[in-house]
Amino acid sequence: MLQFRFSTLLKEFFQSNLKRSLTGISVNKSSLPIHYSFSSASVDVKVSSKFKVLHRRLLYTTGTRTYCTKAEGAAIPVNENAVPLTAVTDQVTKDEPKEAAIEKKRKAGILPSLEDLLFYTIAEGQEKIPVHKFLTALKATGLRTGDPRLKECMDTLKVTLKNTSDGVLLDRQLFKKCVQSNIVLLTQAFRKKFVIPDFQSFTSHIDELYESAKKLNEGQVADYIPQLAKFNPDLWAVSLCTVDGQRHTVGDTKVPFCLQSCVKPLKYAIAVHDHGTEYVHRFIGKEPSGLRFNKLFLDEDDKPHNPMVNAGAIVCTSLIKQGASNAAKFDYVMNFLNKMAGNEYVGFSNATFQSERESGDRNFAIGYYLKEKKCFPEGTDMTSILDFYFQLCSIEVTCESASVMAATLANGGFCPITGERVLSPEAVRDTLSLMHSCGMYDFSGQFAFHVGLPAKSGVAGGILLVVPNVMGIMCWSPPLDKLGNSVRGIQFCTDLVSLFNFHNYDNLRHFAKKHDPRREGGDQRQLTFGPMDYESLQQELALKDSLWKKVVPTECHEDSSTTVVYRMESVGERN
C-alpha cells in the first residue's frame, strides 16, 4: 500500500504558502469556516469542497516511482524526505501533449515502477499473490520457468518461498524482490509485447493441426540405415520457439533422434560464418539440382549444385576447421549447435554413426568422385572428411532443442532464450535462401510454392522449419514419403500456412483471408518488437489510457481510511 505521512517540512510549507495557496478561492465564512491546527505529526484541515478537491490533487515525490492519491476525508501522509509539488493541473495544460505530461511526471519521479505494475496486474486487488498463480500466468505468455533469462528470478523465488511463513504467498515487497532482476522481460510478456501476443489462442490452433496430421498412416520408416529402421512409426512431435523465446510442444517432443540431413543447413551456416559467402561458394554452387539428393552429379563448373545435397554437404564438411583433427572439428561443431539450441539437448548416437559408415557405399562413391574432380580444398583427406560427415549426421536432438536452433535462424543468428549472437547475419541470410530453394529434396519447388518458407528435411523424419522474424519449428515423425520427407511433417507445414499468413507472399497488400497471429484485436502489429529498456516500457505503459482502476481496500494491519489500492486493468480490456 502506498502511504505517506505529514512531516515538519509540510507544516513549514503550509505556513509559508497559506495565503498564496488560498488566493482566488471564494469562501463563504459564515457557512464554511476554515480552521487549521498544526502539530509536529499531523495537520487537521477543514475546508470547502472545492479546496478538498485541490487538496486531494497535491502530489509529493519520493524515491519510489509510484502514483498516489488521497482517500476521501483522510490526511495525506508524506515521506520525511518528500518534496512538495504543485497540483498536476497547474503543471500540464489541457492542450499539452501526453508525451510532455509523461516526461514531466518522469522527471518528478512519480511514474509507477514496472515491478508495481506487474504486481497489481497479477494480484487483481489482493494484497498477496499465490506463487502458482504467478507461474500459471507466466506460462500462459509462452515463457518457461526454466528459461535461462529467468534463472535469477526463479532462483530468488525459491529462496524467498523457503523463508516465508506459508511458502505459498508473496506480498508486494517480496514479489518485487523476486522479479526485479528480470522485470523488463516479464513486463513485455504480461503486456503482450511478444511477437505472438495471444499465445494461448495460437497454440490451441497448433494442437488442432497436430491432431489432424496424427491421423495419417502413410509412409515408410527409412531402412537403408539400419538404426533408423528401429523407430516406432507412431512417433509424432511438434515443437516451436518464437524469436522472443515463447515455447510450445506437443507429442513425443523429448525423444532423441538424429538430425541426418537437417544438419546440412547448420554446418553450411557455420562454414559461411567462419569463411564468408564468397569463399564457401568457390567450392559449392547455389542452384537446385533437380536430381535425387545422393546422385553422383556436378554442375557445369564441376562443383556440387548446392550444400543441401549429399555431394555439396560433403564438400561443405571439408571447409570446417581445416587442418584440425576430427575430434577438434566435432567439438567445434557441437559447441556451435549447443549455442544455437540455448544449451538444450544436443547429443550423439554412436550406433547410428557406425551404422552410417558401414552402409555408406554411395557416399564413399560420391567422395571419390569429388576427389577426382578436385572439388575439395587442397590437402583434404577425403576418407577422414567422410567420417566427419557421418558423425555430423549422427548428432542427436529432441524436437524441443531443434526448435530453438530453428528459432536462432529465424532471429537473425541470436539465440532467443539466451540472447547470445551465434551466427553472423550473412550466414543466416544465405542459409535461409538455400533452405527455401533446395531444402526439401526433390520436393523443394513444390514446398516453396505451397508453404513458401525455408525448411530442411532429413531421413530420420525431421523437418526444420523457419518463419523468419517470427519462430522456428521442428516437426518429427519417422514415416517418409517416396521423396524422403516426413508425411505428417509435410501435412502439418501445409496446414500451418493454410491457416496462418506465414507464406512468404501472404503479406502482400490486400491479402486478408488468413489469421495473422502477430496481430492483436484486429490491429496491425507494430514493426518494432523485442527488447525494450526499463524507462521506455515505463513511459509506454503510462501513456495508455486508464491503466489504473480504483478498487476497494482489502483488510490490512494499517488504517484503511488512509489507503487507496489500485490495480492495472486487464490487458485485453485496453488493447
N, C-alpha and C positions, 0 to 999 in steps of 0.2 A: 504494500500500500504506500501511496505517495503521501508523505506527511512533512509539514513544515511548521516551525514554531516561531512566534514573535520573539525578537531579541531587543536588546538595548538599542541596536542600530535602527530598528524600525521605529522605536519610540522617538529617537532623535529626528528621524526622517519626518514623522508626523508633526512634531513640534515645530520644526523649521519650515515646513511647507504647508502648514494647515491653511493659512489664509489663501495662499496661491491655489491650493487644490480646490477650495470651495468657491473660487471666483467664477461667476457666471451661473451658479446654481441657485435658483429661486427656492426659498424655503418659507413656508408659512409657519412662523414661530409659534403662533397660538395653537395650531393643530399638530405640528410636527416638531416637538422640542428635540434639540440635539445636545447630547451630553457626552463628554469624553473623560474617562477616568484611566490614567496610566499607572501601570505598575511595572516592576522590572521583568516580569514574565509574560504579562498578557495585556490586552487592551480591550476595553468594553466600549463598543460603538453602537449608538442608536441613531439611525439616520433615516431619511426619507427613502422611499422605494427606488427613486432614481439614483440616489447615491449608493444604495446597496448594489445596484447593477454595476456601477462604476467600480465599487469596491471589490466585487467578485472578479472583475476582469483584470485586476492588477496582477502582473506576473513577476516572479522573482527567480533569478537564475542561481543555480548551484553547479557543482562539478558534475552532477548527474544529468544526462540528456533525457529529460522527461517532460511530458505535458502535465500540467497540474491545473486544477480548478478548485473552486471553493464550494463546499456543501452549503445548502440553503440555511442561513441563520447561524453558521458556525464561524469561529475565528479562523483566520488564515495563519497557520503555523509557518515559520520561516527558519531555515538553517542559520546557524550562528554566523556563517561567512557569506550570507546571501547578499546580493547586490540588487537593490530595487530598481525596477524599470517602470516606465510609463505604460499606460494601457496599450494593448495591441492596436486598438482603433486609432490611437494617436500616432502610431508608427507607420501604419500602412493605410493608404487611402483606398477607397473602393475601386478606383481605376488602376491601381498598381498591379502589375503582372504577378501571377502566382510565384514565378521563379524568384522575383525580387523579394517577395514576402518570405519565401523559404530561406533565401540567403540571409535575411535579417535574423530569422529565427535561429539559423545555424550558428551565426556569429554570436548570438546571445546565449547559445548553449542549451536551447530548450527543445531541440529535436529529440524524439524518443530514441533510446538505444535499440539496436536490432535485437538484442537479447530480450528486452522487454516486449517488443512487438511479437516476437516468436512465442514467448510465454503466454501472453494474453490470447494469441491466436489459438493455441492448443488448449489452454485452461478453460476457455469459454465461461468466464465469470467465477470459476473456482479459485481458491487460494493455493491449492496444491495440485500437482499433475501426477497421476499414476504412471509409472515408468512404462508399463505395457502400452498405454495409450500413446505416448510419445513414439515408441518404437513401431507401433502399428501404423501411425500416421506417417512416419518416416519411410516405411516400406511401400506405402501407397504412392509415394512420389517416384519410386523406382530405385532409390538408393538402398544399398545393403548395409547392415550393421558392420559387416566385415570389410567395407570399402576402405582401402588404405588411407584415403584422405580423411576419414573419420576416426582413425585409430586413437588419436589423443582424446577426442570426445568420448569414445566408448570406454577407454581405459579410466578416464576420470569418473565416468558414470558408475563403473563397477566399484571403484574405491569409495565413492560417495555413498552408494547404497549400503555398503558394509558398515558405514559409520552412522547411518540413520536409525532411529528407534524401530521403525517398522520395516525398513528395507524395501519399501514399495513406492512411497510418495516423495515427491520433490516440491519444496516450496520455491518461490521465485528466486531467492538468492542462490540456493543450491542448483537450481536449473541453469541459471546464468553462469555459474562456475563450470558446469559441465559442458555447455555449448559454446562458450566464448572463443575457444581455440578454432572452431570451425563455423563460426556464425555466418560468414558471408555465403558459404556453400549451402548451409541449412536454410538461410533466408531465401536464396534463389529457388531451392527445392519447394518450399512451402508457399512461395508466391508464384509458383508455376512459371518460372523463368527458364526452364529447361527446354530443349529442342522439341520434346513431345510433352506439351503442357498437361493434357488429360491422359496420364499414362495408364491408369486402370482401364479406361474405356478402350484404349488402343490394344492393350494386352488381351482383353476379352475377345477382340477380333482375331488376334494371333492364335489364341486357343481354339477358336472355331475352325480356322484354316488348318491347324494341326490335326484336329479330329477328322476333318474331311479327307485329308491326304492319307491318314492312317488306314482308311478303308481299302486302299489299293493293295492288291496282292500280286501284281505283275512283276516281272523282272527276275533275274538270277544273280545270286551272290557270286562274285569273281572267284574262279577256282584255279586260274593259271599260276597264282602264287598260293601254295598250299595253306599257309597260315590264315589267309583271308577267307578261305572256304569254310573255316570253323565258326564264323559269326552267325548268330541267330538271325534269320531273315525278318523276324518280327520287331527287331530293334528299330526305334524311330525317335528322333530327338530334334528339337529346335531351340537354339539359344540366341538371344540378341543383346547387344550392348550399344547404347547410344553414345554420341560424342560427348555427352555430359555425364556419362557413367551410369545411366539408368539401365537396370538389368532385368531380364525376364527369361525364364527357362521353362520348358515343358517336355515331358517324356524322359527318355533314358540319357539325360544330359551329363551324367557323371561316369559313364562307361568309356574307358580309354579306347582309342582307335588310332591307326597310323594315318598320317597326313597323305602319304603317297604323292600323287601329282599336285595336291593342294599346296605342297611345299615349293613348287616351281615359282610362283609369283613372289614368294617371300625371299627365296635366295637370289632371284633377279633383283629385287629391291635392295638387298644387301650389296650386291655387286655394283649397282649404279650409285648407291650411297658412298661406296668406297672409291670408285674409279671415275664416275661420271658417265653420262649417256654416250658421249662420242666414243670413248674407249671401248665400252662394252659392245657397241654395235659395229665395231670393226670386225668382230667375230660372229655376230648373230644378226639376222635380219629382223624385220618388223612386220612382215606380211603373213596373213593366214595361209596355211599350206594347201588347204582343200583336200588333204590326204589323211589317212589314219595316223594317229599320234606316234606310232612306232615304225613308220616307214623308213627305209634306207633311201633317203632322197634329200637333195640340197637344192638351193635356188641357183639362178644363173651365175651368181658370183661365187659359187661353191661355198656358201655359208648355210647353216640351218635356217629355216624360214623364220622362226621366232623362238623365244625361250620357253614357250608353253608346250612344245612337242618334245619328245624324248631327246632327239639329236641336239636341239637348242639348249635343253636343260643340262645335258652332259657337258657341253662346252661352257655354259654359264657356271657350272660347278668348278671348272678348272680355273676360273678367274678369281675365286675367293681365296685370299691369303696365300698367294702364290709363293712357293718355296718353303712353306711351313709343313710340318708333319700332319698326317691325317688326324691325329689326336688333337693337335693345336687348332686345326681348322674346325673340327667338330665342336670343340669347346667354344670357339668364337661364334659359330652359328647358333649354338644353344643359348649363349648369352644374349644374342640379339632377339631370339624368339621369346626368351623369358621376359625381356623388357617389353616386347610387343604385347605379351599376354598379361602384363601387370603382375608378374611373378606368380601367376596361377599355374596349374599343372602343365608341364611340358616334360615328357619322359622319352624313353627309348625302348623299342621292342627288339631285343637281340634275336629272338626266334624268327621274327619277320625278316630281319636283316640277313640271317643265314639262309632263310628260305628264298629270298630275292636273289641272293648271289648264286645259289645252286640252280635256280631256274631262269637265270638271266642271259640265256644264249642270244636272244635278239638284241639286247642292249650291248653285249660284247661285240656282236656283229656291227652294230651302229658305231661303237667306239673305234673299231679297227678301220671302218670306212672313213670316219672323221680324221683319224691319224693319217691315213693315206692321202687325204685331200688337204692335209696341213691346216686343219681348222683350229687346232689348239695353239695357245701361246707357246713360244719356243721353250724347249726344255721340259715340257709337261710329260709326266709318267701316266700314260693312259690307263693302265690297269689299276694304279693307285687312285686315279680320279673316279673310276667306276666303283671301287669300294666305297669311296666317299659319297658318291651318288646314291648307292644303295642304303648307306647309313642315313642320309637325309630323308629318303623316302620312308624310313622306318621310325622316324620320330613320332612319338605318341602325343596326342592332345585329348581333351574332352570337348564336347560341344561348348561348354561354358568358357574354357580358356581360349578356344579358337575364335569365339565371337568377339573377344577382346582384341585379338590380333586383327580381325577384320575391322573393328572399330578404330584401331590405330591408323589403318589406311584411310578410313572414312574421315578421320580427324586430322588429316594432313601430316601424319607422322608422329603426332603426340599421343601417347597412351592416355585414354580418358580417365582411368582410375588411379593413375599415379601423377599425371601431368608432365611426365618426362618426355623430352624430344628423343625419339628413337631413330627416325628416318628423315632424310632431307626432303624438302618439298619436290625437288626434281625427281627423286627416286619414287615417291608416291605417285606423282602425275604420270610418269612413264609406265609404272606397274599397272595402274588402273586402266590406262589406254590399251595396253596389250591384253589385259584380262577381258576387257569389253569386246575386243575384236577376235581374240584367239583362245579364250579360256575354257571353252566348253567342248573341246574336241571337234568332231565333225558337225556338232550341233551349234557351233558358235554363232553362225549367221542367224539361225532361227531364234536363238536365245536373245541375241541383240535386238532382233526385230520385235519379238513378243514381250520380253521382260525389260530390255533397254538398260541394264545395269551391269557393272563389272562383276565377274564371277569366275571361279575356278573350281572344277570338279576333280575328284580322284576316284580310283577304282575301289577304294575301301568304302565308298558310299557317301563321302562328304561333299558338300557344296559350300564354298566360302563366298558369301555374297556381300557386296559393299554398296550402301546407299550413301554416296558422297555427302559430307557435311551433316549427315543425319545419324546413321548407325551402321554397325556390322552385324551380320547374321551367319551362323553356321547351322546348316541342316545336315543330318546324318541318318542314313538308312542303307544297309548293305545291298539290297537287291538293285541291280543295274539294268538299264535298257540295252538295246543292241549297240548303241554308240558309246556305252561305258559311263553313263550318267545315272545318278540315283533317281529311280522312278518317283518315289514320294517327294524327293527334294525338288525335282523339276515341277511337279504339280503344285507344291507349296509356293515356289517362286512365282509361278504363273498366276496363281490365285491372289497372291500378295499384291501384285501390280494391277490386277483387275479391280481390286477393292480400293487401293490407295494410289495416289498420284505420284508414285516413285519412279515411274518410267522416265528416262532421260528427257523425253519430249512431251511429257504430260503437263509441264508447267508453261507451255506456250499460252499466249493470251487467248482468252475466250474458252479455255478448257475448264469446265466446272462440273464434270459429271462424276468425279471420284472424290472420295474423302481425302482431306489433307490433314493428317494428324499434327502437323506443325501449326495449325490454326487453332484458335480457341474462341468459342462463342460466335463463330462465323466471321471473325475479323482476320485480316491477313496478318500473319506473324511478322514481327519486325525482323529486318535483315540482320540486325546485330543481336547476338546472343552469346552465352558463355560467361566466363568470369567477370565480375564487376567488383570494384573496390567497396569498402565499407561505407564511405561517405556518399558515393553515387547511389548505393542502394537506399541509404537513409533518405536522401532527397527525393528519390523516385517514389518511395513509399509515402512520404509526407505530401507529395503533390497530388496523391489520389484523393478523390472527394470522399468525405465521411468515412475515413478509415476507422475511427473510434466510435464506439457506441456506449452510452452510459447504461450500466446495469446495477441492480440492487446490491448494496454491500453485503458481503457474507459475514458470518459471525467470526469475530477475532477477539484477541485479548485487549485490543485498543478501543477507544471510544469511537463508535461507528459514525457519530454525528460529525466528526471532522474528517471522515474518509469517503472518498468517491472512487469507485472501481470502474475501470474502463477495459474493454476488450476490443480487439480488432474484429470487424465483421468478417463473415465467411468470404473466402477469396472468390468463390463462384458468384457471390452477390454483386461484386463490383467489376468483374472483368467482362 
